[in-house]
Amino acid sequence: MLNSRSPRRHWCRRHPVLTATAAAVALWWLWLGWYPAVIIVTAAAVALTIRRRRRAAVIRDAGLRARADYEHQLTLAGDPHGIYGRFPPAAWSVGAYVTQAPSARPRW
Protein backbone atom coordinates (compact mmCIF):
# COMPACT_ATOMS: atom_id res chain seq x y z
CA MET A 1 0.00 0.00 0.00
CA LEU A 2 1.30 3.42 -0.92
CA ASN A 3 1.50 5.94 1.87
CA SER A 4 3.57 8.92 2.90
CA ARG A 5 5.10 7.28 5.98
CA SER A 6 8.63 6.03 5.86
CA PRO A 7 9.08 2.29 6.30
CA ARG A 8 9.24 1.31 9.94
CA ARG A 9 12.17 -0.58 11.34
CA HIS A 10 11.71 -3.74 13.34
CA TRP A 11 10.97 -3.40 17.02
CA CYS A 12 14.33 -4.78 18.07
CA ARG A 13 16.13 -2.16 15.94
CA ARG A 14 14.04 0.66 17.41
CA HIS A 15 14.62 -0.50 21.02
CA PRO A 16 18.08 -2.08 21.22
CA VAL A 17 18.44 -1.62 25.01
CA LEU A 18 15.14 -3.37 25.77
CA THR A 19 15.99 -6.14 23.31
CA ALA A 20 19.41 -6.71 24.88
CA THR A 21 17.89 -6.68 28.38
CA ALA A 22 15.20 -9.19 27.42
CA ALA A 23 17.79 -11.46 25.80
CA ALA A 24 20.02 -11.24 28.87
CA VAL A 25 17.12 -12.07 31.22
CA ALA A 26 16.09 -15.01 28.99
CA LEU A 27 19.64 -16.37 28.98
CA TRP A 28 19.91 -15.91 32.74
CA TRP A 29 16.60 -17.76 33.27
CA LEU A 30 17.78 -20.55 30.95
CA TRP A 31 21.05 -20.80 32.87
CA LEU A 32 19.12 -21.06 36.15
CA GLY A 33 16.90 -23.75 34.63
CA TRP A 34 13.64 -21.79 34.65
CA TYR A 35 12.47 -23.30 31.35
CA PRO A 36 8.72 -22.99 32.00
CA ALA A 37 9.08 -19.25 32.75
CA VAL A 38 10.98 -18.67 29.48
CA ILE A 39 8.37 -20.63 27.54
CA ILE A 40 5.44 -18.76 29.13
CA VAL A 41 6.95 -15.30 28.58
CA THR A 42 7.93 -16.12 24.99
CA ALA A 43 4.48 -17.54 24.21
CA ALA A 44 2.81 -14.44 25.68
CA ALA A 45 5.01 -12.14 23.60
CA VAL A 46 4.24 -14.11 20.43
CA ALA A 47 0.50 -14.06 21.20
CA LEU A 48 0.52 -10.30 21.74
CA THR A 49 2.46 -9.73 18.53
CA ILE A 50 0.03 -11.86 16.51
CA ARG A 51 -2.94 -10.05 18.05
CA ARG A 52 -1.52 -6.60 17.24
CA ARG A 53 -0.71 -7.57 13.64
CA ARG A 54 -4.19 -9.00 13.08
CA ARG A 55 -5.79 -5.87 14.53
CA ALA A 56 -3.64 -3.66 12.28
CA ALA A 57 -4.60 -5.77 9.25
CA VAL A 58 -8.31 -5.46 10.09
CA ILE A 59 -8.01 -1.67 10.36
CA ARG A 60 -6.03 -1.47 7.10
CA ASP A 61 -8.54 -3.66 5.26
CA ALA A 62 -11.46 -1.58 6.56
CA GLY A 63 -9.82 1.55 5.19
CA LEU A 64 -9.25 -0.10 1.82
CA ARG A 65 -12.87 -1.27 1.68
CA ALA A 66 -14.15 2.19 2.55
CA ARG A 67 -11.98 3.80 -0.13
CA ALA A 68 -13.08 1.22 -2.73
CA ASP A 69 -16.74 1.80 -1.85
CA TYR A 70 -16.29 5.57 -2.13
CA GLU A 71 -14.62 5.28 -5.54
CA HIS A 72 -17.33 2.86 -6.68
CA GLN A 73 -20.01 5.38 -5.72
CA LEU A 74 -18.12 8.06 -7.68
CA THR A 75 -17.97 5.74 -10.71
CA LEU A 76 -21.72 5.12 -10.52
CA ALA A 77 -22.26 8.89 -10.39
CA GLY A 78 -20.13 9.36 -13.54
CA ASP A 79 -17.23 11.12 -11.84
CA PRO A 80 -13.83 10.25 -13.42
CA HIS A 81 -12.25 10.23 -9.95
CA GLY A 82 -14.10 6.98 -9.38
CA ILE A 83 -12.08 5.29 -12.13
CA TYR A 84 -8.68 6.81 -11.43
CA GLY A 85 -8.94 7.29 -7.68
CA ARG A 86 -6.28 9.40 -6.04
CA PHE A 87 -3.93 9.06 -9.00
CA PRO A 88 -5.42 10.76 -12.08
CA PRO A 89 -3.81 10.15 -15.47
CA ALA A 90 -1.12 12.46 -16.80
CA ALA A 91 -2.29 15.39 -18.91
CA TRP A 92 -1.36 14.61 -22.53
CA SER A 93 -2.73 17.82 -24.00
CA VAL A 94 -0.62 20.16 -26.15
CA GLY A 95 -0.76 22.89 -23.52
CA ALA A 96 0.92 20.62 -21.01
CA TYR A 97 4.28 20.77 -22.82
CA VAL A 98 6.63 23.68 -22.26
CA THR A 99 7.94 24.98 -25.56
CA GLN A 100 10.69 27.44 -26.27
CA ALA A 101 9.66 30.87 -27.55
CA PRO A 102 10.20 31.21 -31.33
CA SER A 103 12.26 34.42 -30.99
CA ALA A 104 14.82 32.89 -28.60
CA ARG A 105 18.22 31.80 -29.86
CA PRO A 106 18.87 28.05 -29.74
CA ARG A 107 21.18 26.97 -26.90
CA TRP A 108 23.87 24.72 -28.27
Backbone as CSV, one residue per row, in Angstrom:
resi,resn,N_x,N_y,N_z,CA_x,CA_y,CA_z,C_x,C_y,C_z
1,MET,0.841,-1.169,0.000,0.000,0.000,0.000,0.888,1.235,0.000
2,LEU,0.536,2.201,-0.843,1.303,3.421,-0.923,0.863,4.377,0.168
3,ASN,1.824,4.916,0.881,1.505,5.941,1.867,2.703,6.856,2.030
4,SER,2.517,7.931,2.760,3.568,8.924,2.904,4.511,8.614,4.058
5,ARG,4.227,7.605,4.850,5.099,7.280,5.977,6.330,6.540,5.506
6,SER,7.420,6.772,6.174,8.632,6.029,5.856,8.494,4.613,6.404
7,PRO,9.193,3.672,5.802,9.080,2.293,6.300,9.590,2.187,7.732
8,ARG,8.860,1.450,8.534,9.238,1.313,9.939,10.252,0.202,10.114
9,ARG,11.185,0.451,11.020,12.173,-0.578,11.342,11.563,-1.573,12.308
10,HIS,12.186,-2.728,12.416,11.713,-3.745,13.338,11.816,-3.240,14.771
11,TRP,11.017,-3.835,15.632,10.965,-3.405,17.023,12.332,-3.505,17.694
12,CYS,13.038,-4.588,17.414,14.334,-4.779,18.074,15.367,-3.747,17.605
13,ARG,15.215,-3.209,16.411,16.134,-2.157,15.944,15.748,-0.790,16.504
14,ARG,14.471,-0.596,16.816,14.041,0.664,17.409,14.337,0.719,18.900
15,HIS,14.403,-0.442,19.572,14.616,-0.500,21.023,15.754,-1.480,21.337
16,PRO,16.977,-1.128,21.017,18.076,-2.076,21.221,18.364,-2.372,22.700
17,VAL,18.163,-1.408,23.588,18.441,-1.625,25.015,17.432,-2.619,25.596
18,LEU,16.150,-2.441,25.267,15.145,-3.373,25.771,15.351,-4.775,25.194
19,THR,15.751,-4.841,23.930,15.994,-6.140,23.307,17.167,-6.852,23.984
20,ALA,18.241,-6.114,24.223,19.410,-6.708,24.877,19.080,-7.137,26.303
21,THR,18.277,-6.328,27.009,17.891,-6.677,28.377,17.023,-7.937,28.392
22,ALA,16.061,-8.008,27.476,15.198,-9.191,27.416,15.999,-10.441,27.072
23,ALA,16.959,-10.312,26.147,17.793,-11.465,25.797,18.655,-11.888,26.977
24,ALA,19.192,-10.916,27.708,20.022,-11.240,28.871,19.194,-11.932,29.953
25,VAL,17.981,-11.443,30.206,17.116,-12.075,31.215,16.744,-13.488,30.775
26,ALA,16.436,-13.673,29.485,16.090,-15.006,28.992,17.271,-15.967,29.142
27,LEU,18.465,-15.497,28.812,19.641,-16.369,28.983,19.900,-16.680,30.452
28,TRP,19.705,-15.679,31.315,19.906,-15.906,32.743,18.900,-16.925,33.264
29,TRP,17.616,-16.802,32.851,16.604,-17.764,33.270,16.910,-19.155,32.729
30,LEU,17.397,-19.236,31.490,17.776,-20.546,30.947,18.938,-21.147,31.729
31,TRP,19.898,-20.318,32.105,21.051,-20.798,32.868,20.625,-21.299,34.252
32,LEU,19.612,-20.635,34.851,19.115,-21.060,36.152,18.189,-22.272,36.054
33,GLY,17.764,-22.599,34.818,16.900,-23.751,34.632,15.418,-23.439,34.718
34,TRP,15.042,-22.174,34.577,13.638,-21.787,34.647,13.005,-21.889,33.262
35,TYR,12.978,-23.084,32.714,12.474,-23.296,31.352,10.997,-22.957,31.209
36,PRO,10.141,-23.350,32.156,8.715,-22.991,31.999,8.490,-21.471,31.964
37,ALA,9.242,-20.711,32.746,9.083,-19.247,32.748,9.468,-18.664,31.394
38,VAL,10.552,-19.160,30.804,10.980,-18.674,29.483,9.918,-19.020,28.442
39,ILE,9.380,-20.212,28.510,8.371,-20.631,27.539,7.099,-19.785,27.680
40,ILE,6.662,-19.530,28.906,5.438,-18.757,29.129,5.606,-17.315,28.652
41,VAL,6.723,-16.693,28.996,6.946,-15.302,28.584,7.073,-15.204,27.067
42,THR,7.782,-16.136,26.445,7.928,-16.120,24.991,6.583,-16.350,24.307
43,ALA,5.795,-17.280,24.791,4.477,-17.537,24.206,3.564,-16.320,24.351
44,ALA,3.624,-15.639,25.493,2.809,-14.436,25.684,3.226,-13.330,24.721
45,ALA,4.531,-13.161,24.522,5.010,-12.136,23.597,4.584,-12.443,22.164
46,VAL,4.657,-13.712,21.780,4.244,-14.105,20.427,2.740,-13.895,20.256
47,ALA,1.950,-14.247,21.277,0.503,-14.062,21.197,0.131,-12.589,21.072
48,LEU,0.797,-11.726,21.835,0.519,-10.295,21.739,0.917,-9.735,20.379
49,THR,2.022,-10.194,19.842,2.460,-9.732,18.527,1.465,-10.143,17.447
50,ILE,1.009,-11.386,17.497,0.033,-11.863,16.513,-1.266,-11.070,16.628
51,ARG,-1.698,-10.801,17.844,-2.937,-10.053,18.050,-2.833,-8.633,17.496
52,ARG,-1.698,-7.956,17.748,-1.518,-6.597,17.242,-1.463,-6.569,15.721
53,ARG,-0.791,-7.539,15.106,-0.707,-7.573,13.638,-2.066,-7.840,13.012
54,ARG,-2.848,-8.729,13.613,-4.190,-8.997,13.082,-5.079,-7.763,13.204
55,ARG,-4.989,-7.078,14.344,-5.791,-5.871,14.530,-5.390,-4.793,13.520
56,ALA,-4.103,-4.632,13.271,-3.640,-3.658,12.278,-4.112,-4.035,10.876
57,ALA,-4.126,-5.324,10.563,-4.599,-5.769,9.246,-6.093,-5.512,9.089
58,VAL,-6.868,-5.712,10.153,-8.311,-5.456,10.092,-8.562,-3.974,9.851
59,ILE,-7.834,-3.106,10.536,-8.010,-1.666,10.359,-7.605,-1.252,8.950
60,ARG,-6.481,-1.785,8.459,-6.027,-1.465,7.100,-7.045,-1.928,6.059
61,ASP,-7.558,-3.125,6.214,-8.537,-3.655,5.264,-9.843,-2.855,5.295
62,ALA,-10.246,-2.395,6.472,-11.464,-1.579,6.563,-11.277,-0.265,5.817
63,GLY,-10.099,0.323,5.926,-9.820,1.554,5.192,-9.830,1.333,3.693
64,LEU,-9.252,0.215,3.251,-9.254,-0.096,1.823,-10.673,-0.338,1.307
65,ARG,-11.485,-1.038,2.097,-12.868,-1.274,1.682,-13.652,0.026,1.598
66,ALA,-13.442,0.909,2.564,-14.155,2.189,2.554,-13.743,3.021,1.344
67,ARG,-12.454,3.047,1.033,-11.984,3.802,-0.131,-12.538,3.202,-1.422
68,ALA,-12.550,1.881,-1.532,-13.081,1.225,-2.729,-14.565,1.512,-2.883
69,ASP,-15.310,1.501,-1.784,-16.740,1.796,-1.852,-16.967,3.247,-2.283
70,TYR,-16.172,4.159,-1.753,-16.288,5.570,-2.125,-16.019,5.759,-3.614
71,GLU,-14.944,5.147,-4.124,-14.620,5.277,-5.540,-15.677,4.589,-6.410
72,HIS,-16.269,3.512,-5.937,-17.332,2.855,-6.682,-18.554,3.770,-6.786
73,GLN,-18.884,4.437,-5.690,-20.008,5.375,-5.722,-19.720,6.533,-6.679
74,LEU,-18.474,7.011,-6.726,-18.115,8.060,-7.682,-18.250,7.562,-9.111
75,THR,-17.853,6.316,-9.364,-17.974,5.742,-10.708,-19.430,5.650,-11.120
76,LEU,-20.286,5.214,-10.213,-21.716,5.121,-10.524,-22.321,6.496,-10.804
77,ALA,-21.761,7.538,-10.176,-22.256,8.893,-10.392,-21.675,9.508,-11.657
78,GLY,-20.723,8.848,-12.310,-20.134,9.363,-13.538,-18.915,10.236,-13.329
79,ASP,-18.413,10.310,-12.132,-17.230,11.119,-11.837,-15.983,10.350,-12.252
80,PRO,-15.047,10.973,-13.018,-13.833,10.253,-13.419,-12.909,9.912,-12.252
81,HIS,-13.073,10.582,-11.112,-12.253,10.227,-9.947,-12.577,8.823,-9.445
82,GLY,-13.742,8.332,-9.783,-14.096,6.978,-9.384,-13.286,5.931,-10.126
83,ILE,-12.877,6.242,-11.346,-12.080,5.295,-12.134,-10.612,5.385,-11.748
84,TYR,-10.110,6.627,-11.647,-8.683,6.813,-11.429,-8.307,6.908,-9.955
85,GLY,-9.240,7.208,-9.102,-8.944,7.294,-7.676,-8.096,8.497,-7.343
86,ARG,-7.131,8.300,-6.467,-6.277,9.400,-6.038,-5.170,9.714,-7.033
87,PHE,-5.025,8.902,-8.052,-3.932,9.065,-8.999,-4.495,9.272,-10.396
88,PRO,-4.850,10.515,-10.758,-5.416,10.764,-12.076,-4.354,10.560,-13.157
89,PRO,-4.782,10.349,-14.402,-3.810,10.152,-15.469,-3.058,11.444,-15.779
90,ALA,-1.912,11.292,-16.418,-1.119,12.460,-16.798,-1.843,13.242,-17.883
91,ALA,-1.667,14.549,-17.893,-2.292,15.391,-18.908,-1.473,15.300,-20.192
92,TRP,-2.070,14.777,-21.260,-1.365,14.609,-22.534,-1.777,15.665,-23.545
93,SER,-2.311,16.768,-23.075,-2.732,17.818,-23.999,-1.533,18.618,-24.479
94,VAL,-1.716,19.376,-25.576,-0.617,20.158,-26.154,-0.190,21.250,-25.198
95,GLY,-1.093,21.818,-24.451,-0.759,22.888,-23.521,0.068,22.423,-22.340
96,ALA,0.168,21.131,-22.149,0.924,20.621,-21.009,2.424,20.671,-21.248
97,TYR,2.844,20.761,-22.504,4.277,20.773,-22.815,4.805,22.198,-22.802
98,VAL,5.997,22.375,-22.276,6.634,23.685,-22.259,7.469,23.788,-23.525
99,THR,7.191,24.804,-24.314,7.942,24.984,-25.558,8.777,26.242,-25.467
100,GLN,9.820,26.287,-26.264,10.694,27.441,-26.271,10.070,28.520,-27.158
101,ALA,10.212,29.759,-26.765,9.659,30.867,-27.547,10.337,30.914,-28.915
102,PRO,9.604,31.233,-29.999,10.196,31.207,-31.330,11.272,32.264,-31.538
103,SER,11.267,33.359,-30.786,12.263,34.416,-30.989,13.566,34.137,-30.246
104,ALA,13.602,33.163,-29.385,14.815,32.890,-28.596,15.857,32.176,-29.444
105,ARG,17.129,32.464,-29.172,18.220,31.799,-29.857,18.358,30.377,-29.352
106,PRO,18.654,29.420,-30.216,18.871,28.052,-29.738,20.122,27.973,-28.866
107,ARG,20.052,27.125,-27.842,21.184,26.966,-26.905,21.945,25.702,-27.256
108,TRP,22.971,25.835,-28.056,23.865,24.716,-28.274,25.200,25.183,-28.515
